[in-house]
Amino acid sequence: MLTISIFISIFLIFYMKNIVYVWISIISLVIIILIYRTKLYNINLPTSCILEEHTISEMICCIQKIITTKRRKIQLNMSSVKELSNGAFMVIMAQAEKAYNKGKTIFIKLPDNTPKRIKEVIYGTNQKIYHDYVKLTKNNDKLNDLYKSHKLVDIAQILPNIDKHLNKLGIKNYYELNTLITELLGNAVEHGIKGLNINWWMLHLFEKKSIRFVFVDMGIGIIKSYKTSEALYSSAIFESGKDLSDIELLIYSLKGLLGSSTGKPNRGRGMPQILYMVEKKLISNFVLTTNTVTLRYIDNHFKIQTHPNFVGTYYSWTVDKDNYNKWKELQ
Amino acid sequence: MEGITINIATDFGRDLGGRWKEYGPFSGEEFYNSILENKFLEAQKDNKKLVIQMDGTNGYPSSFLDQSFGELARRHGVNLVSDIIVFESKVFTWVVQYIKDKIWQTTK
């Protein structure tokens, strides 16, 4: 309807000889556009709102719409949802927050007959979520306030809560996991400052005999971060003349072959630490989704999947007593 | 062992942060500026060892290690730093190896 209105208005503007009709056409066009932008935009979330292999492409397309639509009012319609994972819901919320901070209003439509399991995910039962969103300006005035109050990453506020859950599994002083979480948070903040937008979410969830962790950094994504940095072009891999695909970029960054996307020396060790923990089975069920690639560690190797662009980075893994015991053996 | 001692957990902090002071408390930068470099120079001047007691913290992010021990090696030279610093740990032996093999080795 909007397209037809625009064409009619353009026709009237160019072919009407009376200036009054031209102005009427222009004003009508503006009114139609304003009405269109304020009309509620309904996004139907898929039946399976989980970030699994067979559902991830559809999920990414859905959540992309939250940002890409020009409409100002968005409704996330959960009427068809039969499955909802904690991680997927956190990604939806992170994307919704991004849209909110771009001036959009987000509603969630939750029917009365929504299953209890889905309500538990939405209302945050049995999980603990941490997140931060800071929009920075180029003169960094807000950042200076945060610097002074040391509010950017206070790991001492987060680790004790995680320890409570780990202690229930008989896991104490799992230092390697602590360092992993600190690294992810530090990276999200550092790259966020560079992009003038700090936006990260993390949850941990007690699941019978394991704890699931999900961390989402709503920056530009690891692959895009490398593609837009000088670091890539000074790496030995690039200099060898090899043209890297998105998959290769991600795998090489995990192996530490590209250094940090900041381009600074002795950096970029976070990803190799993740790879080490995955390969030594110090964490389990590892999934990494960033930009157009998802890696899932299954049967001692990475299963690779490509899909539409996810703007950000999503990590998911579990920790159980076996992981902890393996780490103890390595000490 | 005789020398100057730093116990990171009691002299600095138990829950260590990341790289930069601006990003949060107990960062590698803060540790380097407030304790590590001063004690290192003191040990060098007095011709003593600087003993770093690692146990008691909740873990060592690599960015913390790089911005503290890595920065020390970049500023004062790996050979001198590895001559003066002695690590003591029962729990974090792998962290000590990481500093020597991954951080200091690539700084040479």
Contacts between the chains, C-beta under 8 A, distances in Angstrom:
chain1	res1	chain2	res2	distance
A	143	B	22	7.7
A	146	B	22	8.0
A	147	B	21	7.9
A	147	B	22	4.4
A	150	B	24	5.7
A	150	B	25	4.9
A	151	B	24	7.9
A	152	B	22	6.9
A	152	B	23	4.7
A	152	B	24	5.2
A	153	B	17	6.4
A	153	B	18	6.3
A	153	B	23	5.2
A	153	B	24	3.7
A	154	B	24	5.5
A	154	B	25	6.4
A	155	B	15	5.4
A	155	B	16	7.6
A	155	B	17	5.7
A	155	B	18	8.0
A	155	B	24	6.5
A	155	B	26	7.9
A	156	B	14	7.9
A	156	B	15	4.0
A	156	B	25	6.9
A	156	B	26	7.6
A	159	B	15	5.7
A	159	B	58	6.0
A	173	B	58	7.3
A	173	B	91	7.7
A	175	B	57	7.8
A	175	B	58	6.3
A	175	B	59	3.6
A	175	B	60	7.4
A	175	B	91	7.3
A	175	B	92	7.2
A	176	B	59	6.8
A	177	B	59	7.8
A	178	B	15	8.0
A	178	B	58	4.9
A	178	B	59	3.6
A	179	B	59	4.2
A	179	B	60	5.9
A	179	B	61	4.6
A	179	B	62	7.0
A	182	B	16	7.2
A	182	B	17	6.7
A	182	B	18	6.0
A	182	B	59	7.2
A	182	B	61	4.2
A	182	B	63	7.9
A	182	B	64	7.6
A	183	B	18	7.2
A	183	B	61	5.1
A	183	B	62	6.5
A	183	B	63	6.3
A	185	B	18	7.2
A	186	B	17	7.2
A	186	B	18	3.0
A	186	B	19	6.2
A	186	B	23	6.0
A	186	B	24	7.7
A	186	B	61	6.7
A	186	B	63	5.5
A	189	B	18	7.6
A	189	B	23	5.0
A	189	B	24	7.7
A	190	B	18	7.6
A	190	B	19	7.2
A	190	B	20	7.4
A	190	B	23	6.7
A	266	B	66	5.2
A	266	B	70	5.5
A	266	B	74	7.8
A	266	B	103	6.6
A	266	B	106	6.3
A	266	B	107	6.8
A	267	B	63	7.8
A	267	B	66	7.2
A	269	B	62	4.1
A	269	B	63	7.2
A	269	B	66	7.0
A	269	B	102	7.3
A	270	B	62	6.9
A	270	B	63	7.4
A	273	B	62	6.0
A	330	B	94	7.0
A	331	B	91	7.0
A	331	B	93	6.9
A	331	B	94	6.7
